[in-house]
Amino acid sequence: MTVLSSRLDATGDEYAANRASMLERLAAVEAEHARALAGGGEKYVTRHRARGKLLARERVELLLDPDTPFLELSPLAGWGSDYAVGASIVTGIGVVEGVECVITANDPTVRGGASNPWTLKKALRANEIAYANRLPVVSLVESGGADLPSQKEIFIPGGGLFRDLTRLSAAGVPTVAVVFGNSTAGGAYVPGMSDHVIMVKEQAKVFLGGPPLVKMATGEESDDESLGGAEMHASVSGLADHFAVDERDALRLARRVVARLNRRKAHPDPGPAAPPLYGEDELLGVVPGDLKVPFDPREVIARVVDGSDFDEVKARYGGSLVVGWARLHGYPVGILANAQGVLFSEESQKAAQFIQLANQRDVPLVFLHNTTGYMVGRDYEQGGIIKHGAMMINAVANSRVPHLSVLMGASYGAGHYGMCGRAFDPRFLFAWPSAKSAVMGPQQLAGVLSIVARQSAAARGRPYDDEADAALREMVERQIESESLATFLSGRLYDDGVIDPRDTRTVLGMCLSAIHSAPVEGVRGGFGVFRM
């Protein structure tokens, strides 16, 4: 039998402590999500509604098919920066007229929807997801353009947004722009470069330069409507393909445009799948509050995959890494999950072989992170840990099947790379509130700095200040701890969102469905040189 048997004691003290710790961290993340949902705050939300306009997420909801989920991406973008949490834009994946789409919606309650550096990063990430998975893009536009005080960080890389729209269209991936308000200066090229354009009567304003700029540049007197109103673009310039009488009409028209796209997924949906045998609620009690304490990732796998059915490979070899085959919402997947944290030579070779097998079978890979990195020490160095770790990283880097990563616990050092961290372009990467990621753990990093400083003082023949050393170590530990937290990393778009562990199966299922909109094909050979 390949059905996993759970050994998790949901009535024990250890489980209760783990659950309490996870719920505390989850509450902190949800509080930050609430800040994103609040947009620009009550004052600006009230003013926006007084103009008879819908909020960004209300527009998204009316666009989507009724009672279908929306996988919001990067909701904590900008966290810890000088900009609003959420970066004044909503991005995500949802179903419109039965078609999975990437949806972006400017939030005009935050500085008029102006784009700051994190807005740009978030929008570029959404376009990247659309291109990789061949998902149509629907842009719900209302933005005053670049946040001018931060233009030095926006202007040069901002051209990537226009490049992406043209590349998507060239690749046969449809783009739709629905203009609800301002779309000025560089923002005018969003409808200008989209395949389909809808504008709202007496609200849309699409022009390269507004009346004040035109006056300064040419001396010409003009007004918003004659320069860039929906009526003008629908009847004179021809930029608008559809003229909407109000916002709801615009969203109705957008749904009709998507319905006529004639989109077909590269792979048909697999149909209903058996749920796991164990409840997802129990995932709250799997990960210890102290990440130094190991946990069995099979307990996670048993609560995520179809029927808790998992065919483990090399179960008696390289025990710190669990690998095997399963199905998730009907889709075949290969899973790599860290068991005891440290990756040794055996685990590295095991992973490399498994990744090659997945590529031969055209099966997507799911990486479940809880690693402190590759093992160090004289015996391990002499045993070839560098070349074996490089073999695993080589396999991950050159694998062509889609990768999905979930950071459950620690994800430190080169182990983060070997388990397909952000730099290795997983199609999607999510984190649990318990996740931490850095070059190494805070105590280890502070200790290394202390040892180096002590050796430097000894080499110069100077006395070492132990009191200053203790203060330095404490400061470094606090800094690294804060910079390794899930919210900090998510704020910098090093993941696609911090998720509730109970939603893991649903989130991965939505990602797998999106991935299968495009062909899923592995590499045949072409892995580079494996050092033996």
For each residue, the residues with C-beta under 8 A, 3 or more apart:
1:
2: 309 310 311 312
3: 277 307 308 309 310
4: 298 301 302 308 309 310
5:
6: 277 278 282 299 302 303 308
7: 296 299
8: 15 278 282 285 286 299
9: 12 14 15
10: 15 282 285
11: 15
12: 9 15 16
13: 16 17
14: 9 17 18 288
15: 8 9 10 11 12 18 19 285
16: 12 13 19 20 285
17: 13 14 20 21 288 289
18: 14 15 21 22 284 285 286 287 288 289
19: 15 16 22 23 284 285
20: 16 17 23 24 289
21: 17 18 24 25 288 289 434
22: 18 19 25 26 284 285 287 289 432 433 434 501
23: 19 20 26 27 284
24: 20 21 27 28
25: 21 22 28 29 433 434 486
26: 22 23 29 30 284 433 500
27: 23 24 30 31
28: 24 25 31 32 433 487
29: 25 26 32 33 76 433 486 487 498
30: 26 27 33 34
31: 27 28 34 35
32: 28 29 35 36 76 79 85 487
33: 29 30 36 37 75 76
34: 30 31 37 38
35: 31 32 38 84 85 86
36: 32 33 39 75 76 84 85 86
37: 33 34 57 86
38: 34 35 41 42 45
39: 36 44 45 55 56 84 86 107 109 110
40: 43 44 45 84 107 109 110 111
41: 38 44 45 109
42: 38 45 46
43: 40 46 47
44: 39 40 41 47 48 109 110
45: 38 39 40 41 42 48 49 55 109
46: 42 43 49 50
47: 43 44 50 51 109
48: 44 45 51 53 55 108 109
49: 45 46 52 53 55
50: 46 47
51: 47 48
52: 49
53: 48 49 108 142 180 181 203 247
54: 58 59 62 180 247 248
55: 39 45 48 49 58 59 107 109
56: 39 59 60 89 90 105 106 107 108 109 140
57: 37 60 61 90 105
58: 54 55 61 62
59: 54 55 56 62 63 105 140 180 247 251
60: 56 57 63 64 70 90 92 94 103 105 140
61: 57 58 64 70
62: 54 58 59 248 251
63: 59 60 94 96 103 138 140 251 254 255
64: 60 61 68 70 94 95 96 103
65: 68 94 95 96 97 98
66:
67:
68: 64 65 94 95
69: 94 506 510
70: 60 61 64 92 93 94 103
71: 92 93 94 507 510 511
72: 75 90 91 92 497
73: 91 92 93 122 125 126 129 496 497
74: 77 87 91 122 125 490 493 495 496 497
75: 33 36 72 85 86 90 497
76: 29 32 33 36 79 85 86 487 490 491 497 498
77: 74 85 86 87 118 119 121 122 490 491 493
78: 81 83 84 85 86 87 116 118 119 491
79: 32 76 85 487 488 490 491
80: 487 488 491 492
81: 78 118 491
82:
83: 78 87 88 116 117 118 119
84: 35 36 39 40 78 87 88 110 111
85: 32 35 36 75 76 77 78 79 491
86: 35 36 37 39 75 76 77 78 89 90 107 110
87: 74 77 78 83 84 116 118 119 121 122
88: 83 84 106 107 110 111 113 114 115 116 119 143
89: 56 86 104 105 106 107 113 115 119 122 123
90: 56 57 60 72 75 86 103 104 105 107
91: 72 73 74 102 103 104 105 122 123 125 126
92: 60 70 71 72 73 102 103 126
93: 70 71 73 100 101 102 103 129 135 510 514
94: 60 63 64 65 68 69 70 71 100 101 103
95: 64 65 68 98 99 100 101
96: 63 64 65 99 101 103 138 254 255 258
97: 65 255 256 258 259
98: 65 95 259
99: 95 96 136 258 259 261 263
100: 93 94 95 135 265 513 514 517
101: 93 94 95 96 135 136 137 138 258
102: 91 92 93 126 127 129 130 135 136 137 138
103: 60 63 64 70 90 91 92 93 94 96 137 138 140
104: 89 90 91 123 126 137 138 139 140
105: 56 57 59 60 89 90 91 139 140
106: 56 88 89 113 140 141 142 143
107: 39 40 55 56 86 88 89 90 110 113
108: 48 53 56 112 113 142 143 144 180 181 182
109: 39 40 41 44 45 47 48 55 56
110: 39 40 44 84 86 88 107 113 114
111: 40 84 88 114 116 144 147
112: 108 143 144 182
113: 88 89 106 107 108 110 142 143 144 181 182
114: 88 110 111 119 143 144 145 146 147 148
115: 88 89 119 120 123 143 145 146 147 154 158 187
116: 78 83 87 88 111 119 120 147 150 153 154
117: 83 120 121 150 153 154
118: 77 78 81 83 87 121 122 491 493
119: 77 78 83 87 88 89 114 115 116 122 123 147
120: 115 116 117 123 124 154 157 158 160 161
121: 77 87 117 118 124 125 493
122: 73 74 77 87 89 91 118 119 125 126 493
123: 89 91 104 115 119 120 126 127 161
124: 120 121 127 128 157 160 161 164
125: 73 74 91 121 122 128 129 493 496
126: 73 91 92 102 104 122 123 129 130 137
127: 102 123 124 130 131 137 160 161 164 165 168
128: 124 125 131 132 164
129: 73 93 102 125 126 132 133 135 427 428 514
130: 102 126 127 133 134 135 136 137 168 173
131: 127 128 134 164 167 168 171 173
132: 128 129 402 427 518
133: 129 130 427 514 515 517 518
134: 130 131 171 172 173 266 517 518
135: 93 100 101 102 129 130 173 514 517
136: 99 101 102 130 173 174 175 176 258 261 263
137: 101 102 103 104 126 127 130 165 168 173 174 175 176
138: 63 96 101 102 103 104 176 178 254 258
139: 104 105 175 176 177 178 190 194
140: 56 59 60 63 103 104 105 106 178 180
141: 106 177 178 179 180 181 183 187 190 191
142: 53 106 108 113 179 180 181 182 183
143: 88 106 108 112 113 114 115 181 182 183 187
144: 108 111 112 113 114 182 184 187
145: 114 115 182 184 185 186 187
146: 114 115 150 151 154 155 158 185 186
147: 111 114 115 116 119 150 151 154
148: 114 151
149:
150: 116 117 146 147 153 154
151: 146 147 148 154 155
152: 155
153: 116 117 150 157
154: 115 116 117 120 146 147 150 151 157 158
155: 146 151 152 158
156: 159
157: 120 124 153 154 160
158: 115 120 146 154 155 161 186
159: 156 162 163
160: 120 124 127 157 163 164
161: 120 123 124 127 158 164 165 190
162: 159 165 166 186 189 193
163: 159 160 166 167
164: 124 127 128 131 160 161 167 168
165: 127 137 161 162 168 169 175 189 190 193 194
166: 162 163 169 170 193
167: 131 163 164 170 171
168: 127 130 131 137 164 165 171 173 174 175
169: 165 166 172 173 174 175 193 194 195
170: 166 167
171: 131 134 167 168
172: 134 169
173: 130 131 134 135 136 137 168 169
174: 136 137 168 169 195 196 258 261 263
175: 136 137 139 165 168 169 193 194 195 196
176: 136 137 138 139 194 195 196 197 198 254 257 258
177: 139 141 183 190 191 194 196 197 198
178: 138 139 140 141 198 200 244 250 251 253 254
179: 141 142 183 191 197 198 199 200 204 206 230 240
180: 53 54 59 108 140 141 142 200 203 204 247 250
181: 53 108 113 141 142 143 200 203 204 205
182: 108 112 113 142 143 144 145 187 205
183: 141 142 143 177 179 187 188 190 191 204 205 206
184: 144 145 187 188 205 206 207 208 209 210 228
185: 145 146 188 208 209
186: 145 146 158 162 189
187: 115 141 143 144 145 182 183 184 190
188: 183 184 185 191 192 206 207 208 228
189: 162 165 186 192 193
190: 139 141 161 165 177 183 187 193 194
191: 141 177 179 183 188 194 197 199 206 239 240
192: 188 189 206 239
193: 162 165 166 169 175 189 190
194: 139 165 169 175 176 177 190 191 197
195: 169 174 175 176
196: 174 175 176 177 241 242 257
197: 176 177 179 191 194 233 239 240 241 242
198: 176 177 178 179 240 241 242 243 244 250 253 254 257
199: 179 191 204 206 230 233 234 239 240 242 243 244 250
200: 178 179 180 181 203 204 230 244 245 246 247 249 250
201: 204 230 231 243 244 245 246
202: 225 229 230 231
203: 53 180 181 200 230 247
204: 179 180 181 183 199 200 201 228 229 230 233 240
205: 181 182 183 184 210 224 227 228 229
206: 179 183 184 188 191 192 199 228 233 239
207: 184 188 210 224 227 228
208: 184 185 188
209: 184 185 213 214 217 227
210: 184 205 207 213 214 224 227 228
211: 214 215 221 222 223 224 227
212: 215 216
213: 209 210 216 217
214: 209 210 211 217 218 220 222 227
215: 211 212 218 219 220 221 222
216: 212 213
217: 209 213 214
218: 214 215
219: 215
220: 214 215
221: 211 215
222: 211 214 215 226 227
223: 211 226 227
224: 205 207 210 211 227 228 229
225: 202 228 229 231 232
226: 222 223 229 232
227: 205 207 209 210 211 214 222 223 224 232
228: 184 188 204 205 206 207 210 224 225 232 233
229: 202 204 205 224 225 226 232 233
230: 179 199 200 201 202 203 204 233 234 240 243 244
231: 201 202 225 234 235 243
232: 225 226 227 228 229 235 236 237
233: 197 199 204 206 228 229 230 236 237 238 239 240
234: 199 230 231 240 242 243
235: 231 232
236: 232 233
237: 232 233 240
238: 233
239: 191 192 197 199 206 233
240: 179 191 197 198 199 204 230 233 234 237 243
241: 196 197 198
242: 196 197 198 199 234 250 253 257
243: 198 199 201 230 231 234 240
244: 178 198 199 200 201 230 247 249 250 252 253
245: 200 201 249
246: 200 201 249 250
247: 53 54 59 180 200 203 244 250 251
248: 54 62 251 252
249: 200 244 245 246 252 253
250: 178 180 198 199 200 242 244 246 247 253 254
251: 59 62 63 178 247 248 254 255
252: 244 248 249 255 256
253: 178 198 242 244 249 250 256 257
254: 63 96 138 176 178 198 250 251 257 258
255: 63 96 97 251 252 258 259
256: 97 252 253 259 260
257: 176 196 198 242 253 254 260 261
258: 96 97 99 101 136 138 174 176 254 255 261 263
259: 97 98 99 255 256
260: 256 257
261: 99 136 174 257 258
262:
263: 99 136 174 258
264:
265: 100 268 269 516 517
266: 134 516 517 518 519 520
267: 516 517 519 520
268: 265
269: 265 330 513 516
270: 273 327 329 330 331
271: 330
272: 330
273: 270 306 307 327 328 329 330
274: 306 307 309
275: 306 307
276: 279 280 302 303 304 305 306 307 308 505
277: 3 6 302 307 308
278: 6 8 282 302 303 308
279: 276 282 303
280: 276 283 303 304 501 502 503 504 505
281: 284 502
282: 6 8 10 278 279 285 286 299 303
283: 280 286 300 303 501 502 504
284: 18 19 22 23 26 281 501 502
285: 8 10 15 16 18 19 22 282
286: 8 18 282 283 295 299 300 408 501
287: 18 22 291 295 370 408 409 432 434 501
288: 14 17 18 21 291 293 295
289: 17 18 20 21 22 434
290: 293
291: 287 288 370 409 410 434 436
292:
293: 288 290
294: 339 340 341 370
295: 286 287 288 299 370 409
296: 7 299 339
297: 300 301 322 337 338 339 368 370 408
298: 4 301 302 310 322 337
299: 6 7 8 282 286 295 296 302 303
300: 283 286 297 303 304 337 368 408 504
301: 4 297 298 304 305 308 310 322 326 335 337 368
302: 4 6 276 277 278 298 299 305 308 310
303: 6 276 278 279 280 282 283 299 300 308 504 505
304: 276 280 300 301 328 504 505 508
305: 276 301 302 308 309 310 326 327 328 333 335 505
306: 273 274 275 276 309 326 327 328 329 330
307: 3 273 274 275 276 277 327
308: 3 4 6 276 277 278 301 302 303 305
309: 2 3 4 274 305 306 326 327
310: 2 3 4 298 301 302 305 324 325 326 335
311: 2 324 325 326
312: 2 315 322 323 324
313: 323 324 325 350 354 357
314: 317 318 323 350 354
315: 312 322
316: 319
317: 314 346 350
318: 314 321 344 346 347 348 349 350
319: 316 339 340 347
320: 338 339 340 341 342 343 344 347
321: 318 336 337 338 339 343 347 350 351
322: 297 298 301 312 315 335 336 337 338 339
323: 312 313 314 334 335 336 337 350 351 354
324: 310 311 312 313 334 335
325: 310 311 313 332 333 334 335 363
326: 301 305 306 309 310 311 332 333 335
327: 270 273 305 306 307 309 330 331 332 333
328: 273 304 305 306 331 333 366 505 508 509 512
329: 270 273 306 505 508 509 512 513
330: 269 270 271 272 273 306 327
331: 270 327 328 364 509 512 513 516
332: 325 326 327 361 363 364
333: 305 325 326 327 328 363 364 365 366 404 512
334: 323 324 325 354 355 357 358 361 363 364 365 366
335: 301 305 310 322 323 324 325 326 365 366 367 368
336: 321 322 323 351 354 355 365 366 367 368 419
337: 297 298 300 301 321 322 323 367 368 370
338: 297 320 321 322 341 343 368 369 370 371 409 415 419
339: 294 296 297 319 320 321 322 370
340: 294 319 320
341: 294 320 338 370 371 372 410
342: 320 371 372 373 374 375
343: 320 321 338 347 348 371 373 374 375 389 392 415 418
344: 318 320 347 348 374 375 380 385
345: 348 349 375 380 383 384 385 388 389
346: 317 318 349 350
347: 318 319 320 321 343 344 350 351 392
348: 318 343 344 345 351 352 374 385 388 389 391 392 418
349: 318 345 346 352 353 388 391 392
350: 313 314 317 318 321 323 346 347 353 354
351: 321 323 336 347 348 354 355 392 395 396 418
352: 348 349 355 356 391 392 394 395 530
353: 349 350 356 357
354: 313 314 323 334 336 350 351 357 358
355: 334 336 351 352 358 359 365 392 395 396 399
356: 352 353 359 360 395 527
357: 313 334 353 354 360 361
358: 334 354 355 361 363 364 365 399 401 522
359: 355 356 362 399 400 401 522 523 524
360: 356 357 522 524
361: 332 334 357 358 522
362: 359 401 520 521 522
363: 325 332 333 334 358 401 520 522
364: 331 332 333 334 358 401 402 403 404 427 512 515 520
365: 333 334 335 336 355 358 399 401 402 403 404 420
366: 328 333 334 335 336 403 404 405 406 508
367: 335 336 337 403 404 405 406 419 420 426
368: 297 300 301 335 336 337 338 406 408
369: 338 405 406 407 408 409 410 411 416 419 421 435
370: 287 291 294 295 297 337 338 339 341 408 409 410 411
371: 338 341 342 343 410 411 412 413 415 416 418 419
372: 341 342 410 412 413 415 440 441
373: 342 343 412 413 414 415 416 440
374: 342 343 344 348 385 389 413 414 415 418
375: 342 343 344 345 380 385
376: 380 381 385
377: 380 381
378: 381 382
379: 382 383
380: 344 345 375 376 377 383 385
381: 376 377 378 385 386
382: 378 379
383: 345 379 380
384: 345 387 388
385: 344 345 348 374 375 376 380 381 388 389
386: 381 389 390
387: 384 390 391 531 532
388: 345 348 349 384 385 391 392
389: 343 345 348 374 385 386 392 393 414 418
390: 386 387 393 394 531
391: 348 349 352 387 388 394 395 530 531
392: 343 347 348 349 351 352 355 388 389 395 396 418
393: 389 390 396 397 414 417 418
394: 352 390 391 397 398 527 528 529 530
395: 351 352 355 356 391 392 398 399 527
396: 351 355 392 393 399 403 417 418 419 420 424
397: 393 394 424
398: 394 395 523 526 527 528
399: 355 358 359 365 395 396 403 522 523
400: 359 521 522 523
401: 358 359 362 363 364 365 520 521 522
402: 132 364 365 426 427 515 520
403: 364 365 366 367 396 399 420 424 425 426 427
404: 333 364 365 366 367 426 427 428 429 508 511 512 515
405: 366 367 369 419 420 421 426 428 429 430
406: 366 367 368 369 429 430 431 432 504 508
407: 369 411 429 430 431 432 435 437 486 495
408: 286 287 297 300 368 369 370 432 434 435 501
409: 287 291 295 338 369 370 432 434 435 436
410: 291 341 369 370 371 372 435 436 437 441
411: 369 370 371 407 415 416 419 421 435 436 437
412: 371 372 373 415 416 436 437 438 439 440 441
413: 371 372 373 374 416 439 440
414: 373 374 389 393 417 418
415: 338 343 371 372 373 374 411 412 418 419
416: 369 371 373 411 412 413 419 421 437
417: 393 396 414 420 421 423 424
418: 343 348 351 371 374 389 392 393 396 414 415
419: 336 338 367 369 371 396 405 411 415 416
420: 365 367 396 403 405 417 424 426 429
421: 369 405 411 416 417 424 426 429 437
422: 425 426 429 494 495
423: 417
424: 396 397 403 417 420 421
425: 403 422
426: 367 402 403 404 405 420 421 422 429
427: 129 132 133 364 402 403 404 511 515
428: 129 404 405 496 511
429: 404 405 406 407 420 421 422 426 494 495 496
430: 405 406 407 495 496 497 498 499 504 507
431: 406 407 435 437 486 489 490 495 497 498 499
432: 22 287 406 407 408 409 435 486 498 499 501 504
433: 22 25 26 28 29 486 498 500 501
434: 21 22 25 287 289 291 408 409 486 501
435: 369 407 408 409 410 411 431 432 486 489 498
436: 291 409 410 411 412 484 485 486
437: 407 410 411 412 416 421 431 484 489 494
438: 412 441 442 445 480 483 484
439: 412 413 445
440: 372 373 412 413 444 445 448
441: 372 410 412 438 444 445 480
442: 438 445 446 476 477 478 480 481 484
443: 446 447 477
444: 440 441 447 448
445: 438 439 440 441 442 448 449 476 477 480
446: 442 443 449 450 472 473 474 476 477 480
447: 443 444 450 451 473
448: 440 444 445 451 452
449: 445 446 452 453 472 473 476
450: 446 447 453 454 469 472 473
451: 447 448 454 455
452: 448 449 455 456
453: 449 450 456 457 464 469 472
454: 450 451 457 458 464 469
455: 451 452 458 459
456: 452 453 459 460
457: 453 454 460 462 463 464
458: 454 455 461 462 464
459: 455 456
460: 456 457
461: 458
462: 457 458
463: 457
464: 453 454 457 458 469
465: 468 469
466: 469 470
467: 470 471
468: 465 471 472
469: 450 453 454 464 465 466 472 473
470: 466 467 473 474
471: 467 468 474 475
472: 446 449 450 453 468 469 475 476
473: 446 447 449 450 469 470 476 477
474: 446 470 471 477 478
475: 471 472 478 479
476: 442 445 446 449 472 473 479 480
477: 442 443 445 446 473 474 480 481
478: 442 474 475 481 482
479: 475 476 482 483
480: 438 441 442 445 446 476 477 483 484
481: 442 477 478 484 485
482: 478 479 485 488
483: 438 479 480 488
484: 436 437 438 442 480 481 488 489
485: 436 481 482 488 489
486: 25 29 407 431 432 433 434 435 436 489 490 495 498
487: 28 29 32 76 79 80 490 491 498
488: 79 80 482 483 484 485 491 492
489: 431 435 437 484 485 486 492 494 495
490: 74 76 77 79 431 486 487 493 494 495 497 498
491: 76 77 78 79 80 81 85 118 487 488
492: 80 488 489
493: 74 77 118 121 122 125 490 496
494: 422 429 437 489 490
495: 74 407 422 429 430 431 486 489 490 498
496: 73 74 125 428 429 430 493
497: 72 73 74 75 76 430 431 490
498: 29 76 430 431 432 433 435 486 487 490 495
499: 430 431 432 503 504 507
500: 26 433 503
501: 22 280 283 284 286 287 408 432 433 434 504
502: 280 281 283 284
503: 280 499 500 506 507
504: 280 283 300 303 304 406 430 432 499 501 507 508
505: 276 280 303 304 305 328 329 508 509
506: 69 503 509 510
507: 71 430 499 503 504 510 511
508: 304 328 329 366 404 406 504 505 511 512
509: 328 329 331 505 506 512 513
510: 69 71 93 506 507 513 514
511: 71 404 427 428 507 508 514 515
512: 328 329 331 333 364 404 508 509 515 516
513: 100 269 329 331 509 510 516 517
514: 93 100 129 133 135 510 511 517
515: 133 364 402 404 427 511 512 518 520
516: 265 266 267 269 331 512 513 520
517: 100 133 134 135 265 266 267 513 514
518: 132 133 134 266 515
519: 266 267
520: 266 267 362 363 364 401 402 515 516
521: 362 400 401
522: 358 359 360 361 362 363 399 400 401
523: 359 398 399 400 526 527
524: 359 360
525:
526: 398 523
527: 356 394 395 398 523 530
528: 394 398
529: 394
530: 352 391 394 527
531: 387 390 391
532: 387
